[in-house]
Amino acid sequence: MGTYDCCDLVEIAAVATDTCWKFVGWYDNGSIFETESATEFKLCENKTLEARFEFLQYKITFVRDLDNGIIEVNNNNRPNVVLDAVGQILAMTENATSLDFDCGDQLDLYPDARAGTYFDGWLIEYEDETVTTTPDATLLFDVTQDATITAFFELFPSQP
């Protein structure tokens, strides 16, 4: 904001103050003016620029390694989601389903082993790294990037 002489070189920059927001562009009267968050240009006419940001969402894929397990996902921002063994909820196919969650959401994940199985841990995989498995039944997960969360269920050994 300020007063400039005709055709002065003007520098502008926009920075998101939260990691859950992404810069979209500079807009002039509703039209895109520039897609770079920091830029310079010659100001040869009056301009009112608006920096626009979008709130990030991430895709979380839930996987069960056996048909007999259930994963319950609790989230403050939406009703509880249960990924069931028969694939009725969320049109679950191939023992996996993906859902979009808001950046910063916190998910409480609970496994529910069915007859003949027991829960054996979680594995969280990101695009750039893998987080080690945890045997804890309850998993508190912060949504900060796309991830795949696998619940491992094992069959109880057969009794002779």
N, C-alpha and C positions, 0 to 999 in steps of 0.2 A: 504494500500500500504506500502510496506517495505520489509526489508530483515529479514529472520528468520532462526534459526538453524533447522536442520532436526528434524522433529516431534515435534516442538514447539506447544504449545496450543495457538491457534489464536482466538480472538474474533472479530466478525464482526456484524455490525448493519446498517440497512437502515431505514430511516424515510422519509415519504412523507412530503414535505414542504407545501402542499396544501391539504385541506380536500376533494378535488375532485379526488384525486389519491389514489389508493389502491395498496399495495405491493403484488406482484404476486409470487416472488421467486428469489433465487440466482441461476444464470446459469453459467455453466462451459462449454465453447466451444459449446454453443447452447443447452446443455442438462440441465435439472433441477438438481441442486445440493442440495438445501435446500428450504423448504417452509416457515420457520420461519424467520421473519425479523431480529431478533437478535439471534445469535447462536455462538457456539464455536466448534472448531474441531482441530485435530492434523494435522499439515501441514507437510507431509512427501514427497511431490513432488511439483514442480512448479505448480501454479494455477493462472489463471486469471479469477476472478469472476465478474459477472455483475449483479447488482440489477435491476430487472425489475418491472415496475409499470404499471397499466392500468387505463385509465380515466373512471370514473364512469358515468353510465347512470341510470336514474330512471324512473319507470313506473308511469305515471300520468293517472288516470282513470277519465274521465269526465262523469257526470251523469246528466240527465234532469229528473225532477220528473213528467213532463207532456209532451205529444207528441207535444204540440203547441209551445214549446220554442226552441230557437236556441242559441248555445254558439259559439262565435267567439274567436279563440285563435290566438293571434299575438305574433310572436317570431322572433327575429332578425336572428336566425340561420336557419330558414326554411320558406317556404311560409306560408301565413296565412292559417289556418285550420278552416273550418266552420262545425260544427256538426248540420246537418239540421233535420227538423221535419220528413222527410219521410225516413230517413235512407240511402240515396243514397251516401253520402260522407263517406269515411273511413269504408265502410261496417258495419255501426253502427247497432247494434242489441240490443234489450231490453233497449233502451234509454241510453246506456252506451257504451263507447269505450275507449280503453287504447292506449296510445302512449308513446314511449320512448323519453326522453329528456336528453340532456347532463346536468351533474351536473353544477350548476351555471347559467343555462339558466334563463332568466326572461320572464315570460309569462304575457301578458296583456289579460285579459278575459273580454268579453263583452256579456251580455245577450241580446237577442232580442225576446221579447214576441210577440206572434202572436195574431190574432184577438180573442177577448174574454178572453184574459189572461193578467196578469201583472207580472213583475218580483218581487220576494219577498225575495231575499237574497241568499248568498252563504254559504256553509258549507265545510270546509276543514278537512278531516280526515286522520291522520297518523296512522301507525301501533301501536304506543305506546301512542298516545294522540289525542284529538280532539280539533281543534281550534274553537273558538266560531264563530257563523255566523256573517256575515256583511251584512247590507242592501244596501251598496254602489253598484251601478251598475257596475262600473269598478273595477276589482280586479287585482292588481299587485302581481304576485306570483313568488317567487324565488324557483327554483327546487333544493332541498337539500336532499330529500329522497322520497321514494315511497309515493304517496298520492292519495286520492280520493276527487275530487272536485265536489260538487253537486250544481246545479243551481235550485232554487225553483221558480216555476211559479204557480200562483193561478188563478182560474177562477173568472171573475167578477161576482158579484151577479146577478141573473136573475132579470129583470125589470118586474114589474106586468103589 
